[in-house]
Structure formats: structure tokens, C-alpha cells
């Protein structure tokens, strides 16, 4: 299929409405005889009953593609399609491939429904960061309880369901970290900063996780007006030999009361001290 020219998907007359999605999928590329050429990972950008648009880091020169993902129950779902066209994306180092699904209409609809449900479940799931020992702290939005669970059995399942002791089920999106985070109990304080750089609210907090990129704080008396994107100044001491003082501005990324995840705003001379502390 090399050097073949095809019309852009926007130039083709659609028979079925396309739904914008962002499903992470595995793909299996096959030649015209059905022999496997390559296996890789990609992302669906849109789906319809008749086809899909797939984003990958490699051009897909083949005849058929099988897309594989997980449904909301954690079961494998797959659908096969013809490679209709492949072209460079506007994003550097990415390629777009149009697929036309093959097989029975019933199987196509079943797979598309599973893909769309998985996408919306991922979109609205609570993101939970997994520690190096494969544990994660899950927060129940209904009863406000938190518990630490072993998520090693979910390896490969980015999304899962966790049942709380209150009986409610939370949809959780697991994020297995490449950045090491150290569990801590470093007491300190925070000050929220408005757009003019003035402090508007303050209180006590505890840094319960620390990495080179940011912190996870526990705030018992939670400020009702804190929101993702807010700039907050935090101050605490490391429990090292010299009680290193950390005075940093952070940007709030996620909130699950009483916990707040935040990233450091700008590099400072304390970054190396935090790095030494993490490996100490």
C-alpha cells in the first residue's frame, strides 16, 4: 500500500454519523493474505458504524487491521477493518489511518457500542495514581472514605471498577507512574494565591506523597473555593538530617477531598534537594 493516494476522510460522503472518541487500542496489522505484519498501539479519534480514524506513530501500510481494547467489564473487544487510507497527521510524528469495518452489522454495532461506553467511562472516571509497589489509594465520592488496594491484578486494564464498603461502585482510571513518588508525612502550610499574586486563603496541610514533579497533599479543613488550575504556595520541611525547608508554588491538578494533587510551578534550587531526598 506504499505511496497510494486516498481522499481525506473529510472529502468522503458519510453514510453514518461519526462520534469523537479517544480510545487507546492495540492494533494488529495484516497483509492481503491475512498474515500478521506488525502489532502496535494507537488511539481512535472517531468512530462510526462503518469505520474509524486511527492515530498511530507509524504509517500503517497493510490491507487489514484488527483493533483490540477492553470493554467496561474488562473483557477483550475487537473489530476488523480494511485500511482505506493512511496519511501524515498535522501533529508531528503521527499518522492517521482510515478504516472501513468488515463483518456482520450486528458485530460491528456491538463492538462500536463497547468502544463508546469504554471511552465515556474513561472520560468520567476518577484518575488514581499507582505506586511502585502496585498499590493505589481510592476515594469514594459517596461516603468520603479512602482505602488502599492492591491493583497488580489490573495490569493492562487502565480502567476498572472498585466497590466500597458502603456498597457504591467507583469507576477508576489507573495511571501507572513512570515518575517515582515517595510516601511521606510532612506537615506544613498552604496559601492560595489569586490572579494578582495576593494570598486569599491559608491553612494547614500534610504532604503525603512527594516526587520531583509535584506533591499530593492532605487538607483536613478543605477550602471550598480551591479548584484545578489554582496557584498555591506550599511550605514544609523535609525530614532529612538538616530539615531542608521547601517553599514552592504549585498548580492544582486534581482534587479528591481531603486530597489535592499538584505539580511544581517552576524549577528552583530546591529541586536537587528533593531529588536527593527521594533516593535517600
Buried (B, 14 or more C-beta within 10 A) or exposed (E): BEEEEBEEBEEEEEEEEBBEBEBBBBBBBBEEEEEEBEEEEBBBBBBBBBBBBBBBEBBBBBBBBBBBBBBBEEEEBBBBBBBBBBBEBEEEEBBBBBBEBEEEEEBBEBBBBBBBBBBBBBEEBBEBBBBEEBEBBBBBEEEEEBEEBEBEEBEEEBBBEBEBEEEEEBBBBBEBEEEEBBEBEBEBEBBBBEEEEEEEBEEEBBBBBBBBBBBBBBBEEBBEEBEEEBBBBBEBBBEEEEEBEBEBBBBBBBBBBBBBBBEBBEEBEBBEBBEEBBEE
